């Protein structure tokens, strides 16, 4: 009887194959995983953008040019480009609020500098076509998807 190791010089047992796959998977995740994990938030993190206390909110009328949620690339009524940080896509979906290219929104937002670039942190958004509104942050600027003293997506206090 011919032994398998002689027949296949690179014979690996099931354990060795499993271990090799695990080592390769760990290497790939270590090398690229953080890039994939941060691709959605572009390194900002859903918890990373809390506007400074007392920052003045302003209303902006925008048209969505492109979106890579939680970031919206938009143009305001003057044609100026703006980056708007909304919130996790799951939070928006759970409230039934959809964002799409070409959509006209009125946002209540605060400009914040991140890595030298201006990003508008949205507190509220309203679709001009459907009049649907979503509340994203409480008056302190804390995201409603964290929980807090206001019911998510409403203006009502928790009881």
Secondary structure, DSSP 8 states (H G I E B T S, - for coil): ---HHHH-TT---HHHHHHHHHHHHHHHIIIIIHHHHHHTTTT--TTS----TT---EEEEEEEEEEETTEEEEEETTS-EEEEE---HHHHHHTT----TT-EEEEEEEEEEETTEEEEEEEEEEETTT--EEE-B-TTS-BGGG--SB-TTSS-B--
